[in-house]
Amino acid sequence: MILFARKNRHFHAGVLALTIFGAVLAGAAVIQGIDLEMHISRRLQAPSACCPLGTDALGRDIFSCLACGTLFSLAVALAVVALSAGAGAALGFLAGWRGGILDICIMRAADLALAFPGILLALTLIAFWGQGTLHLILALASGGWVHYARLLRAEILKIKGRDFILAARGCNASSWHIAVHHVLPLVFPILLTQAVSGIAAVILAEASLSFLGLGLDPRLPTLGGMIDAGRGHLFDLPALVLMPGACLMILVAGFLLLAEGFKPRTGAPALGKR
């Protein structure tokens, strides 16, 4: 069971920040529309009725670029976290629950992946595979699964020797029944907390790769790409850097604060039927 820290101000602040931010972007997108067409004749224009935040160096509507960049960052982050959390949790569960040679093999593979910094591994894989949405997701997930695997393994090792697990085995409950009905409900909140905070880390990693020109297709507006493109106008038009930077900050801070709202249920689950 997932319990929400209702009195946790950090959690409420995260929900409020993400809700307001999403409502503003969605509402303005419905009212103003999305226009990603490049119009060189209107490049670097001041805010106007058709472009409420002005235009960038390519003549694109800055607000439309911010909305799409935020959407792209969220989509990539959710895909990466879903893939890395699913694979990492499954491997960590098997390593902790089964033990033996399987545990040794999975943990040595995790140690090998940890030998390379995550961003460096992603850079290497993208340079080898080439740019693209699928390549970016796989590159970021290639090192992200390790943290979920190590976390789940440690929790399983703490849980599987507890009295209620031994009592369930004494009642001839199958390993599958114990894992699904007694162990999984205890480790899921911890996994969810790690996944929510992992979204923030992936958003930062994707923005860093886009800033270096190794993220999504350069023709797509991304928050990191917008910051990179605005560096040349940092002193005459600092908003070109500050606005995507602010969106990035709100996203990362919102998900980190949101992760504060989850906590595991204490106590052992009741023994169910076999």
C-alpha positions in Angstrom: 0.0 0.0 0.0 1.2 3.5 -0.8 0.8 6.1 1.9 1.0 9.8 1.1 2.6 12.2 3.6 -0.4 14.5 3.7 1.3 16.9 6.1 4.5 17.0 4.1 4.9 20.5 2.8 7.5 19.4 0.3 5.0 17.0 -1.3 2.3 19.6 -1.5 4.8 22.1 -2.9 5.8 19.6 -5.6 2.2 18.9 -6.6 1.4 22.6 -6.6 4.4 23.5 -8.7 3.8 20.8 -11.3 0.1 21.4 -11.4 0.4 25.2 -12.0 3.2 24.7 -14.5 1.2 22.2 -16.5 -2.0 24.2 -16.3 -0.2 27.3 -17.5 1.4 25.5 -20.5 -1.7 23.6 -21.4 -4.0 26.6 -21.1 -1.8 28.9 -23.1 -1.2 26.2 -25.7 -5.0 25.9 -26.2 -5.5 29.7 -26.4 -2.4 30.6 -28.4 -1.9 27.4 -30.3 1.5 25.8 -31.1 3.6 27.1 -33.9 7.1 25.6 -34.5 7.6 27.0 -38.0 10.8 28.9 -38.6 10.4 32.5 -39.8 13.8 34.1 -40.2 12.2 37.5 -41.0 10.8 37.7 -37.5 13.8 36.3 -35.5 14.6 37.7 -32.0 11.4 39.8 -31.9 9.9 41.2 -28.7 6.8 39.7 -27.1 3.6 40.3 -29.2 0.0 39.2 -29.4 0.9 36.2 -31.7 4.2 35.4 -29.8 3.6 36.2 -26.1 7.2 35.4 -25.2 8.8 36.6 -28.4 10.8 34.6 -30.9 14.2 32.9 -30.9 17.1 33.2 -33.3 15.3 30.9 -35.8 12.1 32.9 -35.7 10.2 30.3 -33.8 7.7 31.1 -31.1 9.5 30.8 -27.8 6.4 29.7 -25.9 5.7 26.9 -28.4 9.3 25.7 -28.1 9.0 25.7 -24.3 5.8 23.8 -24.3 7.1 21.2 -26.8 10.5 21.0 -25.1 8.8 20.3 -21.7 6.6 17.6 -23.3 9.6 16.0 -25.0 11.6 16.0 -21.7 8.7 14.4 -19.8 8.0 11.8 -22.5 11.7 10.7 -22.6 12.0 10.7 -18.8 8.9 8.6 -18.3 10.0 6.1 -21.0 13.5 5.9 -19.5 12.3 5.4 -15.9 9.7 2.9 -17.0 12.3 0.8 -18.8 15.1 1.1 -16.3 12.8 0.7 -13.2 11.1 -2.4 -14.8 14.3 -4.1 -15.8 16.2 -3.1 -12.6 13.4 -4.1 -10.2 13.0 -7.5 -11.9 16.7 -8.2 -11.8 17.1 -6.9 -8.2 14.1 -8.9 -7.1 15.5 -12.1 -8.6 19.0 -11.4 -7.2 17.7 -10.9 -3.7 15.0 -13.6 -3.7 16.9 -16.4 -5.4 20.4 -15.6 -4.3 23.2 -17.9 -5.3 24.9 -17.7 -8.7 22.1 -15.6 -10.1 22.7 -13.0 -7.5 26.4 -13.0 -8.1 26.0 -12.6 -11.9 23.4 -9.8 -11.6 25.5 -7.8 -9.0 28.7 -8.2 -11.0 26.9 -6.8 -14.1 25.7 -3.9 -11.9 29.2 -3.3 -10.7 30.4 -3.2 -14.3 27.8 -0.7 -15.2 28.6 1.5 -12.2 32.2 1.6 -13.3 31.2 4.1 -16.0 29.6 7.4 -15.0 26.0 7.4 -16.3 26.3 10.5 -18.5 29.6 9.3 -20.0 28.1 5.9 -20.8 25.1 7.6 -22.4 27.4 9.8 -24.5 29.4 6.8 -25.6 26.4 4.8 -26.7 24.8 7.8 -28.5 28.0 8.5 -30.3 28.1 4.8 -31.4 24.4 4.4 -32.2 23.7 7.9 -33.5 21.0 10.3 -32.5 17.3 9.4 -32.2 14.6 9.2 -29.7 14.9 5.4 -29.2 18.7 5.6 -29.0 18.5 8.3 -26.4 16.0 6.3 -24.3 18.1 3.1 -24.5 21.3 5.0 -23.7 19.9 6.7 -20.6 18.3 3.4 -19.4 21.5 1.4 -19.9 23.0 2.7 -16.7 19.8 3.7 -14.8 18.6 0.1 -14.1 21.5 -0.5 -11.7 20.2 1.8 -9.0 16.8 0.1 -9.0 18.4 -3.4 -9.0 20.6 -2.6 -6.0 17.8 -0.9 -4.1 15.4 -3.8 -4.6 18.0 -6.5 -3.8 18.8 -4.7 -0.5 15.2 -4.5 0.5 14.4 -8.1 -0.5 17.4 -9.3 1.6 16.0 -7.4 4.6 12.4 -8.7 4.2 12.8 -12.3 3.2 14.1 -13.4 6.6 11.4 -11.7 8.6 9.0 -13.7 10.8 5.9 -13.2 8.6 7.8 -14.6 5.6 8.9 -17.7 7.6 5.3 -18.1 8.9 4.0 -18.0 5.3 6.5 -20.7 4.3 5.4 -22.7 7.3 1.9 -22.6 6.0 3.1 -24.1 2.7 2.6 -20.9 0.7 4.3 -20.9 -2.6 7.3 -18.7 -3.4 5.2 -16.9 -6.0 2.4 -16.2 -3.6 4.8 -14.9 -0.9 6.6 -12.7 -3.4 3.5 -11.2 -4.9 1.2 -10.8 -1.9 3.7 -10.2 1.0 7.0 -8.9 -0.4 5.9 -6.7 -3.4 3.5 -4.5 -1.4 6.3 -3.6 1.0 9.0 -2.8 -1.7 6.7 -1.0 -4.2 6.5 2.3 -2.3 10.3 2.4 -2.1 10.5 1.6 -5.8 8.0 4.3 -6.6 9.9 6.9 -4.6 13.1 6.1 -6.4 11.3 6.2 -9.8 9.7 9.6 -9.1 13.1 11.1 -8.1 14.6 9.3 -11.0 12.4 11.2 -13.4 14.1 14.4 -12.3 17.5 12.9 -12.8 16.6 11.7 -16.4 15.2 15.2 -17.3 18.5 16.7 -16.3 20.5 14.1 -18.2 18.4 14.6 -21.3 18.8 18.3 -21.1 22.6 17.9 -20.7 22.8 15.7 -23.8 20.6 18.1 -25.8 22.8 21.0 -24.6 25.8 19.1 -26.1 23.9 18.4 -29.3 23.6 14.7 -28.7 20.0 14.4 -27.5 16.9 14.4 -29.7 16.8 15.5 -33.3 18.3 19.0 -33.4 15.3 20.2 -35.4 13.1 19.5 -32.4 12.9 22.2 -29.7 14.3 20.8 -26.4 15.0 22.7 -23.2 18.7 21.8 -23.3 18.9 22.7 -26.9 17.2 26.1 -26.3 19.7 26.9 -23.5 22.6 26.0 -25.9 21.1 28.1 -28.7 20.6 31.1 -26.4 24.2 31.2 -25.1 25.2 33.6 -27.9 22.6 36.1 -26.7 23.2 35.7 -23.0 23.9 39.4 -22.4 21.6 41.1 -24.9 18.6 38.6 -24.6 19.1 36.6 -21.4 15.5 35.4 -21.5 16.5 33.0 -24.3 18.5 31.1 -21.6 16.5 32.0 -18.5 13.1 30.8 -19.7 14.1 27.2 -20.7 16.3 27.1 -17.6 13.3 28.1 -15.4 11.2 25.4 -17.0 13.9 22.8 -16.4 14.3 24.0 -12.7 10.5 23.7 -12.1 10.3 20.2 -13.6 13.3 18.9 -11.6 12.3 20.6 -8.3 8.7 19.5 -8.7 9.5 15.8 -9.1 12.1 15.8 -6.3 9.6 17.4 -4.0 6.9 15.0 -5.2 9.1 12.1 -4.2 9.0 13.3 -0.6 5.3 12.4 -0.4 5.7 8.6 -0.6 6.6 6.4 2.3 6.4 2.6 2.9 3.7 1.1 5.1 5.0 -0.2 8.3 4.1 -3.6 9.7 3.8 -7.0 8.2 1.0 -7.9 5.8 -1.6 -10.3 6.9 -1.1 -13.9 5.8 -3.5 -14.6 2.9 -4.7 -17.8 1.4 -2.4 -19.9 -0.5 
